[in-house]
Every structure is written in C-alpha cells, then in structure tokens.
Amino acid sequence: MGPHAEEALDDQTIPVQRIGLAEIAEAPIDWDIAWPAGNLEIELAPAVKHTPRKHQQEAIDAVSAASPPATTGAS
C-alpha cells in the first residue's frame, strides 16, 4: 500500500486496521468449512454504465466547450 493510502488510514473517526495477504494466509480459518465445495468461484460482470442526468450533462458540455482541444504532445 502506498504512503497516501497509509496516511488516509491514520486518524480515522472509526478506528481502521489494515491486514495484508500474509495475515490472511496465517489466519486460523478452516477453509474446508468456509467453502465446503473446495473452490471459490467469483463471477465478474461489466459495470452498468448510466447516462448522465440533465444537470450533469450540462456541466460536462460546459467544461468541454471551455477546454482547449487535447494535444498528443507531438510537435
């Protein structure tokens, strides 16, 4: 975890404790009980893309109109 992430965890209103993969690997968990089938399968699906609301589209259009065109840095 990077330094900014570590700083974000400091001084939280609700105390936060970070654990890493080593702590998870050492955890006294009987994985045969947690996943009796023997393997954990996770299905991922693309996120649903929403269209901007009217006021959001107006803001996007205003920023686009005010911004100079993007350049590729090629001269």
N, C-alpha and C positions, 0 to 999 in steps of 0.2 A: 504494500500500500504506500502511496506517495505521501510526502510531507504535508500537502494540503489536506488530504483525507485524514491524516492523523490529527492535524490541528482542528478539523471540523468535529472530531470526536471529543476533544477537550472541552471542559466546562459546559457540558450539555445540562439542560434543566433536569431531564431524566437521565440518570447515570447509564452509560453505554460501556459495554465490554466487548472488545474485538477478539475473535478467535480465528486462528488460521487453519490451514489444512492439517498441520502437524497435530494440533489439539483435537481436531475431529478424528483423525486416524487413531489417536491414543484414547479416545473416549470409550468408556466401558459400556458400549452398546452391543447388544446381541442382535446382529443384523438379520439372523435367521428368524427372529421374532418380528423385527420391524418390517421385513419383506420376506414372508414365508415362501413365495414363489421362487426366490433365488435371484431374481434380477429386477432392477428398477428401470422401467421404460418411461420416458418422458416424450410426449409428442408436442412439437412446436408448430405453431401456425403463424403466418404473417399477421402483423397488427392490422386492425381495421383502420383504414385511412378515412378521416372525416373531412368534409369540405368546411372551409372557414365560414363562420357566421358573418352576417352582413357587416357589422361594425369591424370585424377582423379583416374582412376583405378590403374594406375602405382604407384601413390602416396600411395593409400590405401594398395596395395600389398607390397610396400617398408616398410611402417610402420608396417604392420602385420609381416613381416619377421624379422624386427629388434626388435620387442617387445617380452618380455618373455611371456610364456603362463599365462593366468589369473588363479588365485587361488581363492578358495572359502573361505579361511580363516580357514578352518577346519584343525586340526592337527592330 
